């Protein structure tokens, strides 16, 4: 029985491990803010790719994100329970090397530009902006939403505050979450610039 338990523990730790591809993000703490949209389904791949580059990932899920992806999946990908609600531990007030917002929906982009904080994703963004920290947003939405007249103003305001926007491409009439390796390479490059 004890041998079976040891074998099971080894199997579980192999399942959680990622192959380190580089140390480009070694010692970095990344807040991964996941908002609601179909792009949230890419979060597991993105979180694991960030870990492959050596970073520690702390995930924050909006209530809308939990309609697309489970906290358990994110915990598996990051090795930590995601932050779901504001509470006494105030994890959103932690200092991070960067906050990566993906997907950044019309709703999240607009609320951020108005400094509205209704959930932990909004709070971690607001805290990072208030600390003059690096905020990287990856817009993902239907093209009609992307063309909303108010969004341009929101994006300009966010960029004037130092927010960096991923140069997303339109595909199938949608602004989609990019492939994880390219996205994480962008994160690495932006952190180099921030130094």
PyMOL commands that set and color helices and strands:
alter all, ss='L'
color gray80, all
select helices_A, chain A and resi 2-16+38-52+65-67+71-78+91-93+106-113+120-130+143-146+149-160+180-194
alter helices_A, ss='H'
color red, helices_A
select strands_A, chain A and resi 29-34+56-61+98-104+135-139+141-142+164-165+170-171+174-175
alter strands_A, ss='S'
color yellow, strands_A
deselect
rebuild
show_as cartoon
